[in-house]
Amino acid sequence: MVSKKYYFKILSKTVRKITVIKQLISEITTIFFIFIPDFQYFVMTTETPANPNFLNVFKVISSAKKGFLRKKVNRARRENVARGMAGQLDLSMDSMEETRFKKRNQYLIQRLEKRLHFTYAEIECLLLIYYKLWKEGLVNNPSQEGVTKVQFRDVLHCALDMTDDSLMDRVFLALDKGPSSCISMETWATAFSLFLRGTIEEKIQFCFSIYDIMGDGILARDSIFQLLRTSLVSQSGEEDAEESARDMIEVITKKMDIDRDGKISYADYKQSVLKNPMLLEAFGQCLPSRQATFSYLTTFTSTGSTM
């Protein structure tokens, strides 16, 4: 009499073989999807394929497997298009140098793609801009470890029309709290994701962190006066700036102090901005203008879309 142990052994081998066969079927059908357009077309639509031989192959694929493969193929297509496989991104750079750069940073780009508001190809372009600025800096300083904050400041000023010098130091502090004089590629890409395609919630949090001079989550009247006065000095002179700042405090506090406690909390600020987005930069410019945003996006995207 055959023992139960023998049956279990046979059953285990059978299960393993079935698993291997399923994997092979999955790979074969994936190849059909990728390399045979007629089969792709048949699965994506309800029409009969031009080649009837594919009908037999199609019948053996369950609806669940078909959905899985469709997602897999679409994802592969998106990745191939997004990763700039059509050609060189920057014609002013040596093609081999660009290829080495993209290969060296592919894992960073993949990681950034998961959390930023850019496609793989768009992040590649942003990092290539970073790389070219870094190379320019190396001419005068061979030991430079990246794009300096001075270079970044020039980009924000010239390309993104962020001209409020009184707040630029706090903008840098909000983006990169490290002691280095250079910013990393990750900080660079994160900053542009916020500036160019950030959500309203991200921008609210960013602007408030800049205005929160004391770091206690509260905008007191003294802090508001300092922000407004500093921002207005460059526009109307010191004496006029003080008077204008005092007048504006009353108006802004009345609008944004929701709980009427004499100060603006983060909750007050967020609620006010969501109700009236014009109040987002009430205490000074922290973000690029809409026109500058669109113009800069068109330099490395096909549509210039901010979404």
C-alpha positions as CSV (number, residue, x, y, z in Angstrom):
1,M,0.0,0.0,0.0
2,V,1.3,3.4,-1.0
3,S,1.9,5.7,2.0
4,K,0.5,9.2,2.4
5,K,4.0,10.6,2.4
6,Y,4.4,9.4,-1.2
7,Y,1.1,11.0,-2.3
8,F,2.2,14.3,-0.7
9,K,5.5,14.1,-2.5
10,I,3.8,13.6,-5.9
11,L,1.3,16.3,-5.2
12,S,4.1,18.8,-4.3
13,K,6.0,18.1,-7.5
14,T,2.8,18.5,-9.5
15,V,2.1,21.9,-7.9
16,R,5.6,23.1,-8.7
17,K,5.2,22.0,-12.3
18,I,1.9,23.8,-12.6
19,T,3.5,26.9,-11.2
20,V,6.3,26.8,-13.8
21,I,3.8,26.2,-16.6
22,K,1.8,29.2,-15.5
23,Q,4.9,31.4,-15.5
24,L,5.8,30.2,-19.0
25,I,2.3,31.0,-20.2
26,S,2.5,34.4,-18.7
27,E,5.8,35.2,-20.3
28,I,4.7,33.8,-23.7
29,T,1.4,35.8,-23.7
30,T,3.4,38.9,-22.7
31,I,5.6,38.5,-25.7
32,F,2.5,38.2,-27.9
33,F,1.3,41.5,-26.5
34,I,4.6,43.3,-26.9
35,F,5.8,42.1,-30.3
36,I,2.6,41.3,-32.2
37,P,0.5,44.4,-32.8
38,D,-2.4,42.4,-34.2
39,F,-2.8,40.5,-30.9
40,Q,-2.5,43.7,-28.9
41,Y,-5.2,45.3,-31.0
42,F,-7.5,42.3,-30.6
43,V,-7.2,42.3,-26.8
44,M,-7.6,46.1,-26.5
45,T,-10.8,46.1,-28.7
46,T,-13.7,43.8,-29.3
47,E,-13.0,43.5,-33.1
48,T,-11.9,40.2,-34.7
49,P,-8.1,40.2,-35.4
50,A,-6.9,40.2,-39.0
51,N,-5.1,36.9,-38.4
52,P,-7.6,34.3,-37.2
53,N,-4.8,32.1,-35.7
54,F,-4.6,34.5,-32.8
55,L,-8.2,33.6,-31.9
56,N,-7.1,30.2,-30.5
57,V,-4.4,31.8,-28.4
58,F,-6.8,34.4,-27.1
59,K,-9.4,31.8,-25.9
60,V,-6.9,30.2,-23.5
61,I,-6.4,33.5,-21.6
62,S,-8.7,34.1,-18.7
63,S,-10.3,37.5,-18.2
64,A,-8.2,38.0,-15.1
65,K,-5.0,37.2,-16.9
66,K,-6.0,39.4,-19.8
67,G,-6.5,42.4,-17.5
68,F,-3.1,41.7,-15.8
69,L,-1.3,41.6,-19.1
70,R,-3.0,44.7,-20.4
71,K,-1.8,46.6,-17.4
72,K,1.7,45.1,-17.8
73,V,2.0,46.1,-21.4
74,N,0.6,49.6,-20.9
75,R,3.0,50.1,-18.1
76,A,5.9,48.9,-20.2
77,R,4.9,51.3,-23.0
78,R,4.6,54.2,-20.7
79,E,8.0,53.5,-19.2
80,N,9.6,53.2,-22.6
81,V,8.2,56.5,-23.8
82,A,8.8,58.3,-20.5
83,R,12.4,57.2,-20.3
84,G,13.3,59.2,-23.4
85,M,14.0,56.2,-25.7
86,A,13.2,58.3,-28.8
87,G,16.7,59.9,-28.7
88,Q,19.0,62.3,-27.1
89,L,17.5,64.8,-24.7
90,D,20.1,67.6,-24.9
91,L,21.8,68.1,-28.3
92,S,24.3,70.5,-26.8
93,M,25.8,67.6,-24.8
94,D,27.9,64.7,-26.0
95,S,25.6,61.7,-26.5
96,M,27.9,59.3,-24.7
97,E,28.2,61.7,-21.8
98,E,24.4,62.1,-21.6
99,T,24.0,58.3,-21.7
100,R,26.5,57.8,-18.9
101,F,24.7,60.4,-16.8
102,K,21.3,58.9,-17.3
103,K,22.6,55.4,-16.5
104,R,24.4,56.6,-13.4
105,N,21.3,58.3,-12.0
106,Q,18.6,55.9,-13.2
107,Y,17.8,54.6,-9.7
108,L,17.6,58.1,-8.2
109,I,15.2,59.1,-11.1
110,Q,13.0,56.0,-10.5
111,R,12.8,56.9,-6.8
112,L,12.0,60.5,-7.5
113,E,9.3,59.6,-10.1
114,K,7.3,57.8,-7.3
115,R,6.9,60.9,-5.2
116,L,7.3,64.0,-7.5
117,H,4.9,65.5,-10.0
118,F,7.1,64.7,-13.0
119,T,7.5,61.8,-15.4
120,Y,10.7,59.8,-15.7
121,A,11.8,61.8,-18.8
122,E,11.0,65.1,-17.2
123,I,13.1,64.3,-14.2
124,E,15.9,63.3,-16.5
125,C,15.7,66.7,-18.2
126,L,15.7,68.5,-14.8
127,L,18.7,66.6,-13.6
128,L,20.5,67.3,-16.9
129,I,20.0,71.0,-16.3
130,Y,21.4,70.5,-12.8
131,Y,24.4,68.6,-14.3
132,K,25.2,71.4,-16.8
133,L,25.1,74.1,-14.1
134,W,27.4,72.0,-12.0
135,K,29.8,71.6,-14.9
136,E,29.8,75.4,-15.3
137,G,30.7,75.8,-11.6
138,L,33.5,73.3,-11.9
139,V,35.3,75.7,-14.3
140,N,36.0,78.2,-11.5
141,N,35.9,75.7,-8.6
142,P,37.1,72.2,-9.5
143,S,36.2,70.9,-6.0
144,Q,32.5,72.0,-6.2
145,E,30.2,69.2,-5.2
146,G,27.1,70.3,-6.9
147,V,25.0,73.3,-7.9
148,T,25.7,76.0,-5.4
149,K,22.9,77.9,-3.6
150,V,24.2,81.1,-5.4
151,Q,23.6,79.3,-8.8
152,F,20.2,78.1,-7.6
153,R,19.3,81.6,-6.5
154,D,20.2,82.9,-9.9
155,V,18.0,80.3,-11.6
156,L,15.0,81.2,-9.3
157,H,15.6,84.9,-10.0
158,C,16.1,84.8,-13.8
159,A,14.0,81.8,-14.8
160,L,11.2,81.7,-12.3
161,D,10.9,85.5,-11.6
162,M,11.4,85.0,-7.8
163,T,12.7,88.5,-7.1
164,D,11.9,89.0,-3.5
165,D,15.4,88.9,-2.1
166,S,14.2,89.5,1.5
167,L,12.7,86.0,1.6
168,M,15.1,84.0,-0.5
169,D,17.3,82.9,2.4
170,R,14.2,81.5,4.1
171,V,13.2,79.8,0.8
172,F,16.6,78.0,0.8
173,L,16.3,77.1,4.4
174,A,12.8,75.6,3.8
175,L,14.1,73.6,0.8
176,D,17.5,72.5,2.3
177,K,18.4,72.7,5.9
178,G,21.9,71.2,5.4
179,P,25.1,73.2,6.1
180,S,26.5,72.6,2.7
181,S,26.8,75.5,0.2
182,C,25.5,73.2,-2.5
183,I,22.2,71.6,-3.1
184,S,21.7,67.9,-4.1
185,M,20.0,66.6,-7.2
186,E,17.2,65.4,-5.1
187,T,16.6,68.8,-3.5
188,W,16.8,70.4,-6.9
189,A,14.1,68.1,-8.4
190,T,11.9,68.3,-5.3
191,A,12.0,72.1,-5.4
192,F,11.0,72.3,-9.0
193,S,8.2,69.7,-8.4
194,L,6.8,72.1,-5.7
195,F,7.3,75.3,-7.7
196,L,6.0,74.1,-11.0
197,R,3.4,71.4,-10.2
198,G,2.9,71.4,-6.5
199,T,-0.5,70.9,-5.0
200,I,-2.3,73.7,-3.2
201,E,-1.7,71.8,0.1
202,E,2.1,71.5,-0.6
203,K,2.3,75.2,-1.4
204,I,0.3,76.2,1.7
205,Q,2.7,74.1,3.9
206,F,5.8,75.5,2.1
207,C,4.7,79.2,2.3
208,F,3.7,78.9,5.9
209,S,7.1,77.4,6.9
210,I,8.8,80.4,5.3
211,Y,6.5,82.9,7.1
212,D,6.8,81.1,10.4
213,I,10.0,83.0,11.5
214,M,9.9,81.8,15.1
215,G,9.2,78.2,14.1
216,D,6.3,77.8,16.6
217,G,3.5,77.4,14.1
218,I,2.1,80.8,14.8
219,L,2.2,84.1,12.9
220,A,2.1,86.8,15.5
221,R,1.6,90.4,14.7
222,D,5.3,91.2,15.2
223,S,6.3,88.5,12.8
224,I,3.7,89.6,10.2
225,F,4.9,93.3,10.5
226,Q,8.5,92.2,10.0
227,L,7.6,90.2,6.9
228,L,5.4,92.9,5.3
229,R,7.8,95.7,6.1
230,T,10.8,93.8,4.7
231,S,8.9,92.9,1.6
232,L,7.6,96.5,1.1
233,V,10.9,98.3,1.7
234,S,12.3,97.4,-1.7
235,Q,9.1,98.7,-3.4
236,S,8.3,102.0,-1.6
237,G,11.1,103.0,0.7
238,E,11.6,102.4,4.4
239,E,9.3,105.1,5.8
240,D,6.4,104.3,3.5
241,A,7.0,100.6,4.1
242,E,6.4,100.8,7.8
243,E,3.2,102.8,7.4
244,S,1.9,100.5,4.7
245,A,2.8,97.4,6.7
246,R,0.8,98.6,9.7
247,D,-2.2,99.3,7.6
248,M,-2.0,95.8,5.9
249,I,-1.7,94.0,9.2
250,E,-5.1,95.1,10.2
251,V,-6.7,94.1,6.9
252,I,-4.9,90.7,6.6
253,T,-5.4,89.7,10.3
254,K,-9.1,90.5,10.0
255,K,-9.3,88.2,6.9
256,M,-7.1,85.3,8.1
257,D,-7.5,85.2,11.9
258,I,-10.4,82.8,11.8
259,D,-10.6,82.1,15.5
260,R,-10.1,85.8,16.5
261,D,-7.2,85.1,18.9
262,G,-5.0,87.9,17.6
263,K,-2.6,85.6,15.7
264,I,-2.7,83.4,12.6
265,S,-2.2,79.7,13.2
266,Y,-1.5,77.2,10.5
267,A,-5.1,76.1,10.6
268,D,-6.2,79.8,10.1
269,Y,-3.8,80.3,7.2
270,K,-4.7,77.0,5.5
271,Q,-8.5,77.6,5.8
272,S,-8.1,81.2,4.5
273,V,-6.0,80.2,1.5
274,L,-8.3,77.4,0.5
275,K,-11.2,79.8,0.6
276,N,-9.2,82.6,-1.2
277,P,-6.0,81.4,-3.0
278,M,-5.0,85.0,-3.5
279,L,-3.9,85.0,0.2
280,L,-1.3,82.3,-0.4
281,E,1.6,84.8,-0.7
282,A,0.0,87.5,1.4
283,F,3.3,88.1,3.3
284,G,5.8,88.0,0.5
285,Q,6.6,86.1,-2.7
286,C,7.7,82.4,-2.1
287,L,6.7,80.9,-5.4
288,P,7.2,81.7,-9.1
289,S,4.6,83.6,-11.0
290,R,2.2,81.7,-13.2
291,Q,3.7,83.0,-16.4
292,A,7.2,82.1,-15.3
293,T,6.0,78.7,-14.3
294,F,4.5,78.0,-17.7
295,S,7.5,79.4,-19.6
296,Y,10.0,77.2,-17.6
297,L,7.9,74.1,-18.0
298,T,7.9,74.5,-21.8
299,T,11.7,74.2,-21.8
300,F,11.6,70.5,-20.8
301,T,8.0,69.3,-21.2
302,S,5.9,68.8,-24.4
303,T,2.8,70.7,-23.1
304,G,4.0,73.0,-20.4
305,S,1.1,71.7,-18.2
306,T,1.2,72.5,-14.5
307,M,-0.9,69.4,-13.7
